[in-house]
């Protein structure tokens, strides 16, 4: 009886140690998940978020005909997509390429339109739009979108959108002469 009682006690002690080790491991994993989850999604973006990347893109891709970009943001009119709009007030006419890049998301959709301007009170308002082109930009690579701007247009509107609502998506674009190297 003594042998079986000590064998039972030994099994019980091993079981308790096993439970303690499992509980400690589970607690460590749970703590890591909670800390990681809170820190990665709850961090606010730095004040100058994307500034360095935008500067780098400008130095590498900028042409003589303007461009624009920035951080895509959620708007009141469409809470399912983050968007960005750029209006370039340049008198362009003929064939050009738009070089488009993005980061911090998978894909950004770009639509390009020409617009005219008309007097509106003390200033001018733009009347859109003639569709010039569109493309899905796969982030991490530069995409070239050929456009032909009709005569007499006041400028080009570049609209970017993504389904990524994280607030981290960045987009930049540059208008270059057709065929210029990126």
N, CA, C and O of each residue as an XYZ file, in Angstrom:
728
protein
N       0.794     -1.180      0.000
C       0.000      0.000      0.000
C       0.843      1.253      0.000
O       0.507      2.265     -0.615
N       1.949      1.150      0.710
C       2.822      2.296      0.774
C       3.349      2.625     -0.620
O       3.445      3.798     -0.981
N       3.690      1.606     -1.407
C       4.208      1.819     -2.759
C       3.170      2.478     -3.653
O       3.492      3.377     -4.430
N       1.929      2.032     -3.543
C       0.924      2.607     -4.421
C       0.538      4.014     -3.988
O       0.165      4.836     -4.825
N       0.623      4.305     -2.678
C       0.298      5.643     -2.214
C       1.372      6.632     -2.683
O       1.037      7.740     -3.102
N       2.645      6.259     -2.622
C       3.704      7.162     -3.076
C       3.679      7.316     -4.596
O       3.999      8.387     -5.113
N       3.303      6.258     -5.318
C       3.183      6.356     -6.772
C       2.065      7.315     -7.130
O       2.209      8.126     -8.044
N       0.955      7.228     -6.418
C      -0.170      8.154     -6.641
C       0.229      9.580     -6.315
O      -0.130     10.507     -7.042
N       0.972      9.766     -5.222
C       1.428     11.103     -4.834
C       2.384     11.657     -5.893
O       2.312     12.840     -6.226
N       3.264     10.828     -6.418
C       4.226     11.266     -7.442
C       3.482     11.694     -8.709
O       3.820     12.714     -9.309
N       2.455     10.909     -9.125
C       1.663     11.282    -10.305
C       0.952     12.610    -10.077
O       0.910     13.462    -10.963
N       0.406     12.773     -8.906
C      -0.304     14.002     -8.573
C       0.663     15.191     -8.630
O       0.314     16.236     -9.179
N       1.868     15.049     -8.075
C       2.848     16.128     -8.081
C       3.268     16.489     -9.516
O       3.411     17.664     -9.853
N       3.463     15.454    -10.355
C       3.814     15.714    -11.757
C       2.676     16.443    -12.464
O       2.928     17.355    -13.252
N       1.451     16.066    -12.201
C       0.282     16.678    -12.820
C       0.170     18.151    -12.403
O      -0.098     19.014    -13.239
N       0.372     18.434    -11.126
C       0.299     19.805    -10.624
C       1.406     20.648    -11.255
O       1.155     21.778    -11.675
N       2.632     20.110    -11.328
C       3.734     20.843    -11.965
C       3.435     21.090    -13.435
O       3.713     22.173    -13.949
N       2.875     20.106    -14.112
C       2.527     20.241    -15.521
C       1.486     21.341    -15.705
O       1.593     22.154    -16.623
N       0.482     21.367    -14.837
C      -0.542     22.404    -14.916
C       0.053     23.788    -14.658
O      -0.291     24.753    -15.341
N       0.940     23.879    -13.679
C       1.584     25.161    -13.381
C       2.408     25.637    -14.581
O       2.345     26.809    -14.953
N       3.175     24.735    -15.178
C       3.996     25.105    -16.344
C       3.113     25.531    -17.515
O       3.402     26.519    -18.190
N       2.033     24.779    -17.752
C       1.110     25.119    -18.833
C       0.450     26.453    -18.570
O       0.308     27.271    -19.479
N       0.043     26.681    -17.327
C      -0.599     27.956    -16.977
C       0.366     29.113    -17.158
O      -0.015     30.168    -17.666
N       1.606     28.928    -16.748
C       2.608     29.989    -16.887
C       2.871     30.286    -18.364
O       2.974     31.450    -18.751
N       2.978     29.253    -19.185
C       3.207     29.440    -20.619
C       2.010     30.141    -21.267
O       2.189     31.054    -22.073
N       0.807     29.722    -20.921
C      -0.401     30.329    -21.463
C      -0.488     31.797    -21.057
O      -0.838     32.644    -21.878
N      -0.179     32.103    -19.820
C      -0.203     33.481    -19.346
C       0.818     34.329    -20.102
O       0.525     35.472    -20.455
N       1.998     33.795    -20.353
C       3.033     34.529    -21.084
C       2.587     34.806    -22.519
O       2.780     35.913    -23.021
N       1.997     33.820    -23.179
C       1.519     33.995    -24.554
C       0.379     35.008    -24.581
O       0.366     35.896    -25.433
N      -0.573     34.889    -23.667
C      -1.709     35.814    -23.617
C      -1.243     37.242    -23.378
O      -1.758     38.171    -24.001
N      -0.288     37.428    -22.496
C       0.242     38.761    -22.218
C       0.907     39.334    -23.461
O       0.705     40.503    -23.788
N       1.697     38.524    -24.158
C       2.366     38.986    -25.378
C       1.348     39.379    -26.441
O       1.530     40.391    -27.118
N       0.284     38.604    -26.600
C      -0.747     38.911    -27.592
C      -1.447     40.213    -27.237
O      -1.654     41.055    -28.111
N      -1.812     40.394    -25.990
C      -2.503     41.609    -25.575
C      -1.607     42.828    -25.760
O      -2.055     43.846    -26.288
N      -0.359     42.741    -25.338
C       0.562     43.867    -25.472
C       0.803     44.184    -26.936
O       0.791     45.353    -27.322
N       1.021     43.169    -27.757
C       1.247     43.386    -29.176
C       0.017     43.983    -29.831
O       0.131     44.934    -30.604
N      -1.142     43.448    -29.542
C      -2.375     43.954    -30.127
C      -2.620     45.399    -29.764
O      -3.018     46.191    -30.619
N      -2.396     45.754    -28.537
C      -2.637     47.127    -28.104
C      -1.627     48.092    -28.706
O      -1.992     49.192    -29.122
N      -0.392     47.701    -28.754
C       0.619     48.643    -29.217
C       0.599     48.819    -30.724
O       0.873     49.920    -31.201
N       0.286     47.786    -31.497
C       0.367     47.933    -32.945
C      -0.839     48.653    -33.526
O      -0.691     49.359    -34.523
N      -2.010     48.507    -32.957
C      -3.190     49.129    -33.525
C      -3.554     50.427    -32.829
O      -4.262     51.250    -33.409
N      -3.101     50.632    -31.624
C      -3.489     51.805    -30.879
C      -2.516     52.965    -31.019
O      -2.819     54.071    -30.570
N      -1.355     52.746    -31.630
C      -0.370     53.812    -31.742
C      -0.857     54.878    -32.714
O      -1.316     54.571    -33.815
N      -0.753     56.105    -32.302
C      -1.082     57.209    -33.196
C       0.065     57.376    -34.185
O       1.219     57.085    -33.870
N      -0.265     57.845    -35.380
C       0.773     58.090    -36.375
C       1.590     59.311    -35.966
O       1.037     60.270    -35.427
N       2.892     59.290    -36.214
C       3.716     60.457    -35.898
C       3.240     61.682    -36.678
O       2.628     61.557    -37.740
N       3.525     62.850    -36.145
C       3.098     64.109    -36.763
C       3.587     64.226    -38.212
O       2.846     64.696    -39.075
N       4.806     63.809    -38.481
C       5.378     63.917    -39.830
C       5.354     62.578    -40.574
O       6.254     62.280    -41.360
N       4.310     61.772    -40.315
C       4.207     60.447    -40.926
C       4.279     60.549    -42.445
O       3.521     61.300    -43.059
N       5.173     59.810    -43.034
C       5.309     59.725    -44.485
C       6.158     60.806    -45.111
O       6.439     60.743    -46.307
N       6.576     61.796    -44.343
C       7.337     62.919    -44.898
C       8.616     62.457    -45.597
O       8.912     62.901    -46.706
N       9.364     61.578    -44.959
C      10.632     61.111    -45.540
C      10.382     60.343    -46.832
O      11.102     60.527    -47.814
N       9.356     59.476    -46.837
C       9.055     58.698    -48.047
C       8.628     59.616    -49.183
O       9.065     59.445    -50.321
N       7.766     60.600    -48.876
C       7.303     61.533    -49.912
C       8.491     62.322    -50.483
O       8.565     62.536    -51.692
N       9.399     62.744    -49.636
C      10.588     63.465    -50.102
C      11.453     62.592    -50.999
O      11.970     63.049    -52.018
N      11.603     61.332    -50.610
C      12.399     60.395    -51.411
C      11.759     60.174    -52.782
O      12.464     60.145    -53.791
N      10.434     60.019    -52.834
C       9.751     59.829    -54.113
C       9.911     61.067    -54.992
O      10.127     60.948    -56.198
N       9.807     62.246    -54.397
C       9.971     63.483    -55.171
C      11.364     63.580    -55.777
O      11.517     63.990    -56.927
N      12.367     63.209    -55.014
C      13.729     63.300    -55.542
C      13.984     62.270    -56.636
O      14.815     62.501    -57.513
N      13.293     61.151    -56.601
C      13.521     60.096    -57.595
C      12.646     60.224    -58.832
O      13.078     59.870    -59.929
N      11.408     60.729    -58.674
C      10.447     60.633    -59.767
C       9.951     61.957    -60.330
O       9.346     61.967    -61.402
N      10.184     63.066    -59.653
C       9.584     64.339    -60.048
C       9.958     64.719    -61.473
O      11.107     64.591    -61.897
N       8.949     65.190    -62.197
C       9.147     65.667    -63.556
C       8.946     67.175    -63.591
O       8.923     67.835    -62.552
N       8.801     67.706    -64.787
C       8.661     69.145    -64.970
C       7.213     69.624    -64.978
O       6.964     70.814    -65.169
N       6.251     68.718    -64.774
C       4.859     69.092    -64.981
C       3.991     68.919    -63.736
O       2.767     68.850    -63.847
N       4.591     68.849    -62.579
C       3.823     68.792    -61.340
C       3.486     67.383    -60.904
O       3.933     66.394    -61.484
N       2.695     67.334    -59.882
C       2.268     66.074    -59.296
C       1.764     66.337    -57.900
O       1.702     67.486    -57.463
N       1.408     65.299    -57.206
C       0.937     65.480    -55.846
C       0.571     64.168    -55.209
O       0.413     63.145    -55.876
N       0.439     64.221    -53.910
C       0.076     63.023    -53.179
C      -0.065     63.329    -51.718
O      -0.174     64.488    -51.320
N      -0.062     62.285    -50.914
C      -0.196     62.439    -49.482
C      -0.760     61.187    -48.845
O      -0.686     60.091    -49.402
N      -1.318     61.373    -47.680
C      -1.886     60.276    -46.903
C      -3.361     60.136    -47.238
O      -4.103     61.117    -47.189
N      -3.797     58.928    -47.578
C      -5.199     58.687    -47.873
C      -5.972     58.625    -46.563
O      -5.544     57.966    -45.615
N      -7.106     59.308    -46.512
C      -7.865     59.409    -45.264
C      -9.332     59.069    -45.496
O      -9.856     59.223    -46.599
N      -9.980     58.605    -44.436
C     -11.413     58.335    -44.485
C     -12.164     59.659    -44.478
O     -11.787     60.606    -43.788
N     -13.224     59.700    -45.254
C     -14.042     60.901    -45.298
C     -15.459     60.602    -44.849
O     -15.846     59.442    -44.705
N     -16.225     61.649    -44.631
C     -17.616     61.490    -44.212
C     -18.493     60.906    -45.308
O     -19.460     60.198    -45.026
N     -18.152     61.204    -46.566
C     -18.985     60.740    -47.672
C     -18.833     59.254    -47.977
O     -19.747     58.659    -48.548
N     -17.716     58.636    -47.618
C     -17.537     57.209    -47.867
C     -16.653     56.600    -46.784
O     -15.430     56.583    -46.926
N     -17.258     56.097    -45.695
C     -16.449     55.550    -44.595
C     -15.801     54.197    -44.897
O     -15.080     53.660    -44.056
N     -16.046     53.641    -46.084
C     -15.467     52.342    -46.437
C     -14.175     52.461    -47.230
O     -13.482     51.465    -47.437
N     -13.838     53.689    -47.685
C     -12.625     53.880    -48.466
C     -11.870     55.099    -47.967
O     -12.465     56.105    -47.581
N     -10.554     54.988    -47.983
C      -9.697     56.136    -47.717
C      -9.377     56.765    -49.069
O      -9.092     56.054    -50.032
N      -9.423     58.083    -49.145
C      -9.259     58.761    -50.428
C      -8.310     59.948    -50.314
O      -7.979     60.414    -49.224
N      -7.889     60.413    -51.483
C      -7.052     61.595    -51.604
C      -7.309     62.182    -52.981
O      -7.348     61.449    -53.970
N      -7.482     63.476    -53.056
C      -7.671     64.148    -54.335
C      -6.644     65.243    -54.526
O      -6.363     66.008    -53.603
N      -6.082     65.321    -55.726
C      -5.087     66.337    -56.068
C      -5.553     66.998    -57.355
O      -5.888     66.315    -58.322
N      -5.574     68.323    -57.367
C      -5.943     69.064    -58.565
C      -4.736     69.880    -58.999
O      -4.257     70.731    -58.249
N      -4.249     69.628    -60.186
C      -3.076     70.327    -60.710
C      -3.531     71.393    -61.698
O      -4.092     71.077    -62.747
N      -3.290     72.643    -61.361
C      -3.706     73.768    -62.197
C      -2.610     74.086    -63.205
O      -2.001     75.154    -63.150
N      -2.366     73.179    -64.108
C      -1.337     73.387    -65.124
C      -1.977     73.267    -66.490
O      -2.823     72.405    -66.727
N      -1.559     74.143    -67.379
C      -2.036     74.068    -68.757
C      -1.214     73.013    -69.481
O      -0.129     73.291    -69.992
N      -1.733     71.837    -69.516
C      -1.076     70.731    -70.195
C      -1.905     70.359    -71.412
O      -3.130     70.484    -71.415
N      -1.221     69.908    -72.427
C      -1.903     69.483    -73.645
C      -1.023     68.451    -74.329
O       0.181     68.658    -74.480
N      -1.619     67.343    -74.741
C      -0.885     66.324    -75.445
C      -0.584     65.102    -74.594
O      -1.208     64.881    -73.556
N       0.393     64.304    -75.053
C       0.700     63.043    -74.371
C       1.651     63.235    -73.179
O       2.670     63.919    -73.281
N       1.291     62.618    -72.057
C       2.109     62.605    -70.846
C       1.995     61.231    -70.207
O       1.150     60.421    -70.589
N       2.858     60.981    -69.228
C       2.742     59.803    -68.372
C       2.584     60.290    -66.942
O       3.193     61.281    -66.538
N       1.763     59.583    -66.186
C       1.663     59.829    -64.755
C       2.374     58.670    -64.074
O       2.003     57.510    -64.258
N       3.395     58.987    -63.289
C       4.097     57.977    -62.509
C       3.445     57.953    -61.138
O       3.386     58.981    -60.463
N       2.957     56.797    -60.717
C       2.231     56.682    -59.455
C       2.866     55.618    -58.570
O       3.256     54.550    -59.043
N       2.966     55.924    -57.278
C       3.541     55.003    -56.290
C       2.704     55.070    -55.009
O       2.027     56.062    -54.741
N       2.768     53.998    -54.235
C       2.073     53.987    -52.951
C       2.826     53.090    -51.984
O       3.712     52.331    -52.376
N       2.451     53.193    -50.699
C       3.058     52.335    -49.676
C       2.105     52.203    -48.495
O       1.130     52.943    -48.364
N       2.419     51.245    -47.649
C       1.687     50.974    -46.404
C       0.275     50.447    -46.632
O      -0.580     50.553    -45.753
N       0.033     49.887    -47.794
C      -1.193     49.171    -48.116
C      -0.875     48.272    -49.305
O       0.248     48.296    -49.808
N      -1.832     47.487    -49.761
C      -1.586     46.591    -50.903
C      -1.768     47.292    -52.237
O      -0.893     47.245    -53.102
N      -2.931     47.952    -52.398
C      -3.304     48.518    -53.687
C      -3.998     49.859    -53.502
O      -4.777     50.047    -52.568
N      -3.707     50.783    -54.401
C      -4.406     52.063    -54.465
C      -4.941     52.206    -55.882
O      -4.216     51.983    -56.851
N      -6.222     52.581    -55.999
C      -6.820     52.813    -57.318
C      -6.695     54.299    -57.641
O      -6.992     55.150    -56.802
N      -6.254     54.609    -58.862
C      -6.062     55.984    -59.298
C      -6.942     56.256    -60.510
O      -6.978     55.467    -61.455
N      -7.653     57.382    -60.473
C      -8.438     57.866    -61.616
C      -7.924     59.243    -61.995
O      -7.672     60.081    -61.129
N      -7.769     59.472    -63.289
C      -7.241     60.734    -63.804
C      -8.277     61.393    -64.706
O      -8.860     60.745    -65.577
N      -8.501     62.692    -64.489
C      -9.481     63.443    -65.272
C      -8.905     64.806    -65.636
O      -8.132     65.384    -64.872
N      -9.285     65.317    -66.805
C      -8.966     66.691    -67.183
C     -10.167     67.540    -66.788
O     -11.299     67.057    -66.770
N      -9.912     68.824    -66.466
C     -11.031     69.705    -66.139
C     -10.842     71.060    -66.788
O      -9.737     71.436    -67.180
N     -11.947     71.786    -66.894
C     -11.921     73.152    -67.373
C     -12.287     74.055    -66.205
O     -12.811     73.588    -65.194
N     -12.010     75.349    -66.344
C     -12.330     76.306    -65.284
C     -13.289     77.342    -65.852
O     -13.211     77.707    -67.026
N     -14.193     77.807    -64.997
C     -15.113     78.866    -65.430
C     -15.239     79.879    -64.303
O     -15.038     79.555    -63.133
N     -15.574     81.106    -64.672
C     -15.746     82.171    -63.686
C     -16.899     81.806    -62.763
O     -17.951     81.335    -63.193
N     -16.657     82.045    -61.474
C     -17.664     81.731    -60.463
C     -17.588     82.815    -59.386
O     -16.820     82.683    -58.433
N     -18.366     83.872    -59.527
C     -18.289     84.975    -58.576
C     -16.985     85.710    -58.739
O     -16.692     86.223    -59.819
N     -16.193     85.772    -57.679
C     -14.907     86.465    -57.720
C     -13.751     85.575    -58.143
O     -12.636     86.065    -58.323
N     -13.987     84.302    -58.305
C     -12.901     83.388    -58.651
C     -13.280     82.465    -59.791
O     -14.068     82.818    -60.669
N     -12.711     81.296    -59.757
C     -12.996     80.275    -60.763
C     -13.350     78.977    -60.073
O     -12.908     78.713    -58.955
N     -14.142     78.178    -60.740
C     -14.423     76.829    -60.247
C     -14.078     75.846    -61.354
O     -14.179     76.162    -62.540
N     -13.683     74.686    -60.961
C     -13.331     73.683    -61.967
C     -14.555     72.843    -62.288
O     -15.321     72.442    -61.411
N     -14.703     72.598    -63.564
C     -15.773     71.744    -64.033
C     -15.122     70.488    -64.575
O     -14.414     70.519    -65.582
N     -15.373     69.390    -63.895
C     -14.794     68.148    -64.321
C     -15.740     67.519    -65.316
O     -16.923     67.859    -65.306
N     -15.360     66.760    -66.044
C     -14.286     65.853    -66.065
C     -14.298     65.122    -67.378
O     -15.340     64.694    -67.873
N     -13.188     64.998    -67.894
C     -12.970     64.100    -69.020
C     -12.029     63.021    -68.510
O     -10.923     63.305    -68.051
N     -12.475     61.813    -68.597
C     -11.685     60.688    -68.095
C     -10.442     60.508    -68.965
O     -10.538     60.364    -70.184
N      -9.275     60.518    -68.321
C      -8.010     60.354    -69.043
C      -7.400     58.969    -68.849
O      -6.665     58.487    -69.711
N      -7.700     58.328    -67.724
C      -7.133     57.013    -67.459
C      -7.313     56.627    -66.009
O      -7.672     57.451    -65.167
N      -7.059     55.372    -65.733
C      -7.077     54.884    -64.359
C      -6.263     53.606    -64.278
O      -5.997     52.952    -65.287
N      -5.874     53.262    -63.059
C      -5.056     52.064    -62.851
C      -5.094     51.674    -61.386
O      -5.343     52.502    -60.509
N      -4.842     50.400    -61.141
C      -4.612     49.912    -59.787
C      -3.107     49.895    -59.566
O      -2.368     49.235    -60.296
N      -2.665     50.625    -58.558
C      -1.250     50.723    -58.246
C      -0.936     49.687    -57.179
O      -1.516     49.716    -56.093
N      -0.029     48.778    -57.478
C       0.410     47.783    -56.498
C       1.579     48.391    -55.737
O       2.641     48.655    -56.300
N       1.361     48.604    -54.460
C       2.329     49.348    -53.662
C       3.687     48.651    -53.623
O       3.791     47.427    -53.537
N       4.705     49.477    -53.691
C       6.073     48.974    -53.715
C       6.686     49.043    -55.104
O       7.889     48.837    -55.266
N       5.858     49.333    -56.115
C       6.355     49.436    -57.487
C       5.788     50.711    -58.114
O       4.686     51.141    -57.773
N       6.537     51.301    -59.018
C       6.066     52.485    -59.728
C       5.236     52.049    -60.927
O       5.639     51.168    -61.687
N       4.078     52.670    -61.088
C       3.204     52.374    -62.223
C       3.161     53.586    -63.141
O       3.039     54.722    -62.682
N       3.261     53.339    -64.430
C       3.208     54.400    -65.451
C       1.826     54.350    -66.105
O       1.411     53.320    -66.636
N       1.124     55.485    -66.055
C      -0.213     55.577    -66.656
C      -0.144     56.605    -67.787
O       0.029     57.794    -67.523
N      -0.278     56.164    -69.049
C      -0.235     57.118    -70.164
C      -1.565     57.890    -70.244
O      -2.642     57.310    -70.107
N      -1.462     59.212    -70.470
C      -2.660     60.039    -70.636
C      -2.462     60.962    -71.827
O      -1.330     61.286    -72.188
N      -3.561     61.383    -72.435
C      -3.555     62.375    -73.506
C      -4.492     63.491    -73.080
O      -5.704     63.293    -72.999
N      -3.937     64.655    -72.810
C      -4.715     65.789    -72.320
C      -5.210     66.605    -73.509
O      -4.408     67.075    -74.316
N      -6.542     66.778    -73.622
C      -7.096     67.573    -74.726
C      -6.697     69.047    -74.621
O      -6.324     69.513    -73.544
N      -6.772     69.768    -75.716
C      -6.460     71.195    -75.776
C      -7.456     72.005    -74.942
O      -8.639     71.671    -74.872
N      -6.960     73.071    -74.313
C      -7.830     74.015    -73.623
C      -8.298     73.589    -72.241
O      -9.289     74.129    -71.749
N      -7.638     72.658    -71.603
C      -8.033     72.233    -70.250
C      -7.222     73.011    -69.226
O      -6.070     73.368    -69.473
N      -7.823     73.266    -68.091
C      -7.171     74.067    -67.051
C      -6.251     73.234    -66.173
O      -5.368     73.781    -65.512
N      -6.440     71.937    -66.157
C      -5.589     71.108    -65.322
C      -6.036     69.666    -65.278
O      -6.899     69.236    -66.042
N      -5.426     68.926    -64.362
C      -5.687     67.491    -64.204
C      -6.051     67.215    -62.750
O      -5.426     67.744    -61.831
N      -7.059     66.390    -62.557
C      -7.429     65.926    -61.216
C      -6.967     64.481    -61.071
O      -7.203     63.650    -61.948
N      -6.308     64.196    -59.956
C      -5.830     62.849    -59.652
C      -6.545     62.400    -58.385
O      -6.386     63.007    -57.326
N      -7.323     61.350    -58.495
C      -8.061     60.816    -57.346
C      -7.527     59.434    -57.009
O      -7.458     58.555    -57.868
N      -7.152     59.250    -55.751
C      -6.629     57.967    -55.280
C      -7.558     57.431    -54.200
O      -8.101     58.195    -53.403
N      -7.741     56.094    -54.178
C      -8.601     55.486    -53.154
C      -8.100     54.080    -52.826
O      -7.463     53.416    -53.644
N      -8.410     53.650    -51.597
C      -8.072     52.297    -51.161
C      -9.105     51.825    -50.158
O      -9.710     52.633    -49.452
N      -9.306     50.528    -50.094
C     -10.205     49.949    -49.093
C      -9.529     49.825    -47.732
O     -10.186     49.514    -46.738
N      -8.237     50.065    -47.682
C      -7.472     50.018    -46.428
C      -7.843     51.249    -45.601
O      -7.563     52.379    -46.000
N      -8.465     51.024    -44.461
C      -8.937     52.134    -43.630
C      -8.034     52.382    -42.428
O      -8.461     53.006    -41.456
N      -6.783     51.900    -42.479
C      -5.867     52.032    -41.341
C      -5.357     53.462    -41.150
O      -4.892     53.813    -40.065
N      -5.442     54.280    -42.185
C      -4.908     55.630    -42.109
C      -3.424     55.704    -42.392
O      -2.823     56.770    -42.258
N      -2.823     54.597    -42.778
C      -1.382     54.559    -43.031
C      -1.020     54.594    -44.515
O       0.154     54.753    -44.849
N      -1.982     54.452    -45.402
C      -1.701     54.399    -46.835
C      -1.200     55.747    -47.343
O      -1.778     56.792    -47.042
N      -0.109     55.708    -48.123
C       0.477     56.894    -48.730
C       0.481     56.736    -50.237
O       0.609     55.626    -50.752
N       0.339     57.853    -50.948
C       0.291     57.848    -52.403
C       1.029     59.085    -52.903
O       0.953     60.152    -52.293
N       1.742     58.934    -54.018
C       2.379     60.072    -54.655
C       2.334     59.880    -56.159
O       2.346     58.749    -56.645
N       2.282     60.985    -56.900
C       2.200     60.909    -58.357
C       2.962     62.081    -58.982
O       3.108     63.145    -58.379
N       3.440     61.854    -60.198
C       4.240     62.848    -60.906
C       3.903     62.780    -62.383
O       3.780     61.693    -62.948
N       3.753     63.948    -63.014
C       3.485     64.006    -64.449
C       4.810     64.264    -65.151
O       5.538     65.204    -64.831
N       5.097     63.407    -66.111
C       6.343     63.510    -66.877
C       6.013     63.464    -68.352
O       4.923     63.043    -68.740
N       6.955     63.897    -69.177
C       6.786     63.778    -70.630
C       6.685     62.297    -70.983
O       7.319     61.450    -70.354
N       5.896     62.009    -71.976
C       5.686     60.616    -72.389
C       7.018     59.937    -72.617
O       7.853     60.414    -73.385
N       7.208     58.794    -71.925
C       8.390     57.985    -72.085
C       9.571     58.361    -71.221
O      10.567     57.638    -71.211
N       9.499     59.489    -70.476
C      10.616     59.845    -69.590
C      10.872     58.733    -68.594
O       9.948     58.063    -68.134
N      12.148     58.547    -68.267
C      12.527     57.495    -67.330
C      12.105     57.860    -65.918
O      12.116     59.020    -65.507
N      11.736     56.821    -65.203
C      11.345     57.016    -63.794
C      12.560     56.908    -62.909
O      12.450     57.041    -61.690
